[in-house]
Amino acid sequence: MEERLQKILSAHGLCSRRTAETWLAAGRVTVNGRPAAVGDKADPDRDDIRVDGKPIKGLDRRTYLLLNKPRGYVTTLSDEKGRKTVADLVKDCGARVWPVGRLDLDSEGLLILTDDGELTQRLLHPSHEVEKEYLVWVKGDIPTALPVLRGPMELDGVPLSPARVERAGEGILSVTIHEGRNRQVRRMCAQAGLQVTRLRRVREGALTLGELKPGRWRRLGPEEVALLERLPRDL
């Protein structure tokens, strides 16, 4: 199936779509021996697509990392304010990877990074309802807040899917959602009258944080990657 070359190059983990546009404009990309332009389409299974004369199938690589993001890092590859980024923590992994989803500056825990563009889109697509579990340290009247958190809630006038909320210790809640709206868990707790003092993501889908120390990362094993690959592809 034909797709725009920017999407193909990104899905192969070679660059971002924006960078792909600059490569195309510079004449670095060819399709079946002819220079390609921004907006051109090709079929990666049928056409000979090359960057600087090298077939993209030979350049293709896939890297899957699980990072325990500490507080104080932004979930971007670069930051105009000069803040520390998750890219700083994985710069020695040997590949250009990007974060799948976000954890805000003050949040911590499980973050997937990869150079697999197709998988990134599937993990983030709301129709797949990938569960994300958080441990949330809170202050306030928890017994009163629980029915609110478990009931119908809205953010910015948009209804949320029901969350699964359980006690996980003294002043600690386990909150499981599958949407990932901006600062969703913190805003839900605020609506329920709770103040969040700490938030850590401990699970995404079938992947768990385990004993990985803050600031450290590891490569996902073949079985873990296979769990991610089981997500449907028909967006």
N, C-alpha and C positions, 0 to 999 in steps of 0.2 A: 504494500500500500504506500502510495506517495505521501510524503510529509515535507514541510518546509525544512530546508537544510539547517537553519538555526536550531530547530528542535532536534534534528537527528544528531548534530554535533554535541548538543547539550546532553542528550540521552545516553550518548556513548561516554560521557564523563570527560570530554576533552576540554570543554570550556563552558562559560555561561552563554546564554542566547545573545546577550549584548556583545560579548567578545566575538561570538561567531559572526555577527554582522560586520565587525571590523575586519575579520579575516576574509570574509567574502568581498568586501569593498576593496581590500588590498590585493585581490586576485590570488589568494593562497589556496583556495578551494577549487577543485575541478570535479566534474561529473562526466564520466565516460570520455575523459581526455580533453574536455572543453571547460574553459573558465566559467565558474558559476557566479551569479549575482544575488544580492539580497532579495529574498522573496521567491527564489527558485525552489522547485520541489524535486524530490528524487525518491526512489524506492531503495532503501538500504540493503534489501535482500536481492535486488536485481541489478542495481547500478553500481558502477565502480566509482566510489566517492573517495577522493584523496585530499589530504592536507599537506602542503609542501611536498607533493609527489609521493606521499606515503599513504597506503590504503588505511582507511579508518578501522577496518577489522583488525589490522595488525597493531593499531594503536590502542584498540579497545581495552579497557581495564575496568575492574569493579572493586571498589574498596568499601568495606562496611565496618564502621567503628561504633563502639558504645563508650560514651564519655560520662563520667560523673562530674557534671558542671558544678563548680563551687560558686558561692555568692561573689558578687563584684565583677562578674564577667558578662558582657553582652553577647547575645546569640546572633552575631553577624561575623562576616569575614573581615570587615574593616569598620572603623568608627571615626566619624568626622570630629568627635569631641575628644579623641585620643584615649578613650577608655580601653581597658583590657578586653580582648575578644576570645571566643572559644577557638578561633583559628590559631591563636598563640599557643594554646594547649596541645594542639595536634599537628603542629608545623613539621614535626619529624616523622610523620606517618608515611611519607613517600608518595603522596598523591594529592591532587587538588580536590578536597572534599568540602561539602557544605552541610549546614545543619538542616535536619528535617523537622520543621516546626520551630517553636521558640520556648525559651524559659526566660522570664524577665530578669533584670539585673540582680534583684534580691532573692531570686528563687534558685534552687539547686537540684541536682539529681540527674536522672537518666536523660541523655540526649543522644540520638542517633545522628551520625554524620556519614555521608556517602558521596560517591561520584556517579551514582546510578540515577539518572534523571527520571526514568520511567517509574522506578520504585518510589521515588520521592513523591511524585504526583499521586500514586495510588495510596500511599500512607496518609497523605494530607486530604484526600478527597472525602468529604463528609459522608457520602453514601456508604462508605465501607465501615464506618462506625468503629474505628480502632480504639479500644479502651485505653485510657490513661489513668493510672492510680497515683494518688498523691497522699503523703502524710502531711498533715497540717497542724501546726502548733497554734493554739488559739487562746484568747482571753475573753471571758464573758459568760453568759448564762447558756451553757451547752444544752441542758434539757429543753429549754424554750426554743433554742435555735434548730434543733434536730428536725422537728416537724416542718419547719420552713424550708430547710435545705432539701428535705426529701420530697417536698410537694412541688406543685407547679411554680416555676420561676421564670422571670423575663430579664433580659438585658437589652437595653436600648429599645424596648418595646417589642423585642423578638422573643417568642417562647423558647425555652430551653428544653432539651430532652431530659427526662428525670435522671437525677444523679443517685448513685448508691453511696450512702453515707453511714459509717459505723464508727463507734468509739474504738480507738486503738491504744489507749493509755490515758493517764491523767493529763487532761488538757490537750489531748491529741486526737485528731479525727483522721479516718481513712476516707477519702473522697474519690470516687471513680466516675469519670465522665468520658464521653467519646466525641466531643465537639472541638474544644480548644479555642473558644473565643478569647479575645485579648483580655488577659488577667482574669479569666473567668472564675477560677476558684476563689481568688481574693475578693472579687466583687460579689460573688454569691454569699460569702461569709459576712461581708459588710452589710448586705441586705438583711441577713439573719441576726444582726446585732453583735457579731463577733469580730474581734481584732486579731488578725493573723500576725504572729510573731516570727514564724518560720514556715517555709513550704518546700517540700522535697518530692520530686517525682520518683517513684520507685518501680513503676512498671509501665510498659507500653506494649499492648498486645500480649504476646507470649514471652517477651523479653523482660527480665528483671535486673535491677541494679546489683543485687547481691552484695558482696563485701568489697566491691571496688572503692578505693579511697578517693576522696575529693581531689579533683585536678588530674586524675589518672584516666587513661583510656585503654581499651583492649580491642582487638579485632574480633568480630563475630565469627563463630565457627560455622562450618557448612550446614549443620543441623539448624542453627539459629537463622541463617540466611534462608534456608528452605522454608522455615515458618513464615518469614516475611513474603517469600515468593508465592505463597498460597493465596494471597489476597487476589480477588478477581481482577482481570485486566480490562473488562468491557465497560470503561467509563462512558 
